Amino acid sequence: MLHIDLLVAGLTLGAIYALVALGFHLVFKMTGIIDFAQGDKVVLGGLVGLTLVRSHLNEVIVVLLIVFALGLVVGVAYDLIAILPTQHNGDVAAIAATVGMTLVFANGHQLIWGPDAEPFPPIVAGHINIGSVQINWQSIIIWLFLIVVGVVLAYVLERTRLGRGMIASATDPVAATTVGVNVSRDRSLSFALAFGLAAAAGVLVAPITLAGGGGLGTALTLKGFTGAVLGGLLSTRGVIYGSLLLGVVESQLASLLPNSNVDPVVFGALIVILLVMPNGLFGLRRQRVA
């Protein structure tokens, strides 16, 4: 039986996974590589936001915008310093570089902020009651942010010249250049957006997950990647649907199984699904347009 309170919790969890999954989707679709540092980017954004809050910047919305802007800048540098040089040796080398960057980010933020998770103030405190179900305002804000980001990304990638140019840059850079597409600009833009969105997501999810913590980045990376692959890595809508489904299933299983058994069941089911549907549950139909 589907418990409504667990459904709400699962949708919140799935929305967090989806924000991570969108970074996987954006980078993979634009560059052809899988960036396994996505979860640690979220953690880094939350920690930078926490530093700003502790510096008496009390408007969390302003903090969110500052962290997003910083993420855009760091994303460009991340590509130029860590990814672009290694991708000259192939996509596998670039993917290995992203794995290395997870260690840099994880150990770096522990050196600066320490190993312990810290509380983070919500954008809007409190909750609303719908019948017997209690929903935190922070969860609602995360859902709204996910909807806005998903709609904007889908529109840009499907309907605009910029989006089609970015996809062409990843598919065939030489051909894209001959028709006037600025491949270097589009590549930098994709990494900037992925980093900026991940950092902003860190500010939004930190009131729920706490800011920092040794294994948080790895956990977010694994679950975000699982949600993306489950839904269809090339589909904007698919990664969102897959991540939401993952969050809901995980929350329901947690009420039935010991916590230690939830992840093995989820990952085992993912393997079975991908054996039957290699492009994910929503990927075959969606990846033509998104």
C-alpha positions as CSV (number, residue, x, y, z in Angstrom):
1,M,0.0,0.0,0.0
2,L,1.3,3.5,-0.9
3,H,1.6,5.6,2.2
4,I,0.9,9.3,1.4
5,D,3.4,10.7,4.0
6,L,6.1,8.4,2.5
7,L,5.1,9.4,-1.0
8,V,5.8,13.1,0.0
9,A,9.1,12.2,1.5
10,G,10.0,10.1,-1.6
11,L,9.1,12.9,-4.0
12,T,11.4,15.3,-2.0
13,L,14.1,12.7,-2.0
14,G,13.6,12.1,-5.7
15,A,13.7,15.8,-6.5
16,I,17.1,16.0,-4.8
17,Y,18.3,13.1,-6.9
18,A,16.8,14.8,-10.0
19,L,18.8,18.0,-9.4
20,V,22.0,15.9,-9.4
21,A,20.8,13.8,-12.4
22,L,20.2,16.9,-14.5
23,G,23.9,17.7,-14.2
24,F,24.8,14.2,-15.4
25,H,22.3,14.7,-18.3
26,L,23.5,18.1,-19.3
27,V,27.2,17.3,-19.3
28,F,26.7,13.9,-21.1
29,K,24.5,15.3,-23.7
30,M,26.7,18.3,-24.5
31,T,30.2,16.6,-24.2
32,G,29.7,12.8,-24.3
33,I,31.3,12.2,-20.9
34,I,29.9,11.3,-17.5
35,D,30.8,13.7,-14.7
36,F,31.0,11.7,-11.5
37,A,31.8,14.9,-9.5
38,Q,28.1,16.0,-9.6
39,G,27.3,15.0,-6.0
40,D,30.3,16.8,-4.6
41,K,29.4,19.9,-6.5
42,V,26.1,20.0,-4.7
43,V,27.9,19.5,-1.4
44,L,30.3,22.3,-2.2
45,G,27.5,24.7,-3.1
46,G,25.8,24.0,0.2
47,L,29.1,24.6,2.1
48,V,29.8,27.9,0.3
49,G,26.2,28.9,1.0
50,L,26.7,28.1,4.7
51,T,29.8,30.3,4.8
52,L,27.8,33.2,3.3
53,V,25.0,32.7,5.9
54,R,27.5,32.6,8.7
55,S,28.9,35.9,7.3
56,H,25.6,37.5,8.3
57,L,24.1,37.3,4.8
58,N,20.7,36.5,6.0
59,E,18.7,36.5,2.7
60,V,19.0,32.9,1.6
61,I,17.6,33.8,-1.9
62,V,20.6,36.2,-2.3
63,V,22.9,33.4,-1.1
64,L,21.3,31.1,-3.7
65,L,22.0,33.6,-6.5
66,I,25.6,34.3,-5.4
67,V,26.3,30.5,-5.1
68,F,24.8,30.0,-8.6
69,A,27.0,32.7,-10.1
70,L,30.1,31.4,-8.4
71,G,29.2,27.9,-9.7
72,L,29.1,29.2,-13.3
73,V,32.6,30.7,-13.0
74,V,34.0,27.6,-11.3
75,G,32.4,25.4,-13.9
76,V,34.2,27.0,-16.7
77,A,37.5,26.7,-14.8
78,Y,36.7,23.1,-13.9
79,D,36.4,22.2,-17.6
80,L,39.5,24.2,-18.7
81,I,41.7,22.8,-16.0
82,A,40.5,19.2,-15.3
83,I,38.3,18.0,-18.2
84,L,39.3,19.5,-21.5
85,P,43.1,18.6,-21.2
86,T,42.3,15.0,-20.4
87,Q,39.5,14.5,-23.0
88,H,42.2,15.0,-25.7
89,N,43.2,11.4,-24.6
90,G,39.6,10.2,-25.0
91,D,36.3,10.2,-23.1
92,V,37.5,7.5,-20.7
93,A,40.4,9.6,-19.6
94,A,38.0,12.6,-19.0
95,I,35.6,10.4,-17.0
96,A,38.6,9.2,-14.9
97,A,39.5,12.8,-14.3
98,T,36.0,13.5,-13.0
99,V,36.4,10.6,-10.5
100,G,39.7,12.2,-9.4
101,M,37.9,15.5,-8.9
102,T,35.5,13.9,-6.6
103,L,38.4,13.1,-4.3
104,V,39.7,16.7,-4.7
105,F,36.4,18.2,-3.8
106,A,35.6,15.7,-1.0
107,N,39.0,16.0,0.7
108,G,39.1,19.8,0.0
109,H,35.9,20.6,1.7
110,Q,36.7,18.5,4.7
111,L,40.0,20.4,5.1
112,I,38.2,23.7,4.9
113,W,34.9,23.0,6.6
114,G,35.7,19.9,8.6
115,P,34.2,16.4,8.3
116,D,30.9,17.0,10.2
117,A,27.6,17.9,8.6
118,E,26.2,21.3,9.7
119,P,22.7,22.6,9.9
120,F,21.6,25.1,7.3
121,P,18.6,27.5,7.6
122,P,15.7,26.9,5.3
123,I,14.6,29.4,2.8
124,V,11.1,29.3,4.3
125,A,10.6,27.7,7.7
126,G,7.5,25.8,8.7
127,H,5.1,23.5,6.9
128,I,1.6,23.3,5.5
129,N,-1.0,20.6,6.3
130,I,-3.1,18.9,3.6
131,G,-5.5,16.7,5.5
132,S,-3.3,14.6,7.7
133,V,-0.2,15.0,5.5
134,Q,2.5,17.5,6.6
135,I,4.6,19.1,3.9
136,N,7.6,21.3,4.6
137,W,7.9,24.5,2.7
138,Q,11.5,23.6,1.9
139,S,10.3,20.5,0.0
140,I,7.8,22.6,-2.0
141,I,10.6,25.0,-2.9
142,I,12.8,22.2,-4.1
143,W,9.9,20.8,-6.2
144,L,9.2,24.2,-7.7
145,F,12.9,24.7,-8.5
146,L,13.1,21.3,-10.1
147,I,10.1,22.1,-12.3
148,V,11.5,25.5,-13.4
149,V,14.9,24.1,-14.2
150,G,13.5,21.1,-16.0
151,V,11.1,23.2,-18.1
152,V,13.8,25.7,-19.0
153,L,16.4,23.1,-19.9
154,A,13.9,21.1,-22.0
155,Y,12.9,24.2,-23.8
156,V,16.4,25.4,-24.5
157,L,17.7,22.1,-25.7
158,E,14.6,21.3,-27.8
159,R,13.4,24.6,-29.1
160,T,16.3,27.1,-29.3
161,R,19.1,27.5,-31.7
162,L,21.6,27.7,-28.8
163,G,20.4,24.3,-27.6
164,R,20.5,22.6,-31.0
165,G,24.0,24.1,-31.5
166,M,25.2,22.7,-28.1
167,I,23.9,19.2,-29.1
168,A,25.5,19.5,-32.5
169,S,28.8,20.5,-30.9
170,A,28.8,17.3,-28.9
171,T,27.6,15.1,-31.7
172,D,30.0,16.3,-34.5
173,P,32.3,19.3,-33.5
174,V,33.8,19.6,-36.9
175,A,30.5,19.7,-38.7
176,A,29.1,22.1,-36.1
177,T,32.0,24.5,-36.6
178,T,31.6,24.6,-40.3
179,V,28.0,25.8,-39.9
180,G,29.0,28.6,-37.5
181,V,28.6,27.0,-34.1
182,N,31.0,28.1,-31.5
183,V,32.0,24.7,-30.1
184,S,34.3,26.0,-27.3
185,R,31.7,28.4,-26.1
186,D,29.0,25.8,-26.0
187,R,31.2,23.3,-24.2
188,S,32.1,25.9,-21.5
189,L,28.5,26.9,-21.2
190,S,27.4,23.3,-20.5
191,F,29.9,22.8,-17.7
192,A,29.2,26.2,-16.3
193,L,25.4,25.5,-16.2
194,A,26.0,22.0,-14.7
195,F,28.2,23.4,-12.0
196,G,26.0,26.4,-11.3
197,L,22.8,24.3,-11.0
198,A,24.5,21.8,-8.8
199,A,25.9,24.5,-6.5
200,A,22.5,26.2,-6.3
201,A,20.8,22.8,-5.6
202,G,23.3,22.5,-2.7
203,V,21.8,25.6,-1.1
204,L,18.3,24.3,-1.5
205,V,18.9,20.7,-0.3
206,A,21.2,21.5,2.6
207,P,18.4,22.3,5.0
208,I,17.2,18.7,4.5
209,T,20.4,16.8,4.1
210,L,22.6,19.2,6.2
211,A,25.6,20.9,4.7
212,G,28.8,18.8,4.3
213,G,29.4,15.4,5.8
214,G,31.9,12.9,4.6
215,G,29.9,10.6,2.4
216,L,27.1,12.9,1.3
217,G,28.7,13.7,-2.1
218,T,29.2,10.1,-3.0
219,A,25.7,9.2,-2.0
220,L,24.2,12.0,-4.1
221,T,26.4,11.0,-7.0
222,L,25.3,7.3,-6.9
223,K,21.6,8.1,-6.5
224,G,21.6,10.9,-9.0
225,F,23.4,8.7,-11.6
226,T,21.0,5.9,-10.9
227,G,18.0,8.1,-11.4
228,A,19.4,9.5,-14.6
229,V,20.2,6.0,-16.1
230,L,16.9,4.7,-14.9
231,G,14.9,7.4,-16.7
232,G,17.2,7.7,-19.7
233,L,20.4,9.7,-19.6
234,L,19.8,11.6,-22.8
235,S,16.3,12.7,-21.9
236,T,15.7,15.8,-19.8
237,R,12.3,14.6,-18.8
238,G,13.5,11.1,-18.4
239,V,16.2,11.9,-15.8
240,I,13.6,13.8,-13.8
241,Y,11.0,11.0,-14.0
242,G,13.5,8.3,-13.2
243,S,14.9,10.2,-10.2
244,L,11.4,10.9,-8.8
245,L,10.5,7.2,-9.3
246,L,13.7,6.2,-7.5
247,G,13.0,8.5,-4.5
248,V,9.4,7.2,-4.2
249,V,10.4,3.5,-4.5
250,E,13.3,4.0,-2.0
251,S,11.0,5.7,0.6
252,Q,8.4,2.9,0.3
253,L,11.0,0.2,0.5
254,A,12.5,1.8,3.6
255,S,9.1,1.2,5.4
256,L,9.2,-2.5,4.5
257,L,12.9,-3.5,4.6
258,P,15.9,-2.8,6.9
259,N,17.8,0.3,5.7
260,S,20.8,-1.9,4.8
261,N,18.7,-3.9,2.3
262,V,17.1,-0.9,0.4
263,D,20.1,0.0,-1.8
264,P,20.9,-3.5,-2.9
265,V,17.2,-4.0,-3.9
266,V,17.1,-0.7,-5.8
267,F,20.4,-1.2,-7.6
268,G,19.5,-4.8,-8.4
269,A,16.2,-3.7,-9.9
270,L,18.0,-1.1,-12.0
271,I,20.2,-3.7,-13.5
272,V,17.2,-5.8,-14.4
273,I,15.4,-2.9,-16.0
274,L,18.5,-1.8,-18.0
275,L,18.9,-5.4,-19.3
276,V,15.4,-5.1,-20.8
277,M,15.4,-1.4,-21.6
278,P,19.0,-0.2,-22.1
279,N,18.0,3.4,-22.7
280,G,16.0,3.6,-19.5
281,L,12.3,3.6,-18.8
282,F,11.7,6.9,-20.6
283,G,14.8,7.2,-22.8
284,L,13.7,5.5,-26.1
285,R,10.8,7.8,-26.6
286,R,12.3,10.9,-25.2
287,Q,15.8,11.1,-26.4
288,R,14.8,12.0,-29.9
289,V,13.6,15.4,-28.7
290,A,15.1,16.0,-25.3
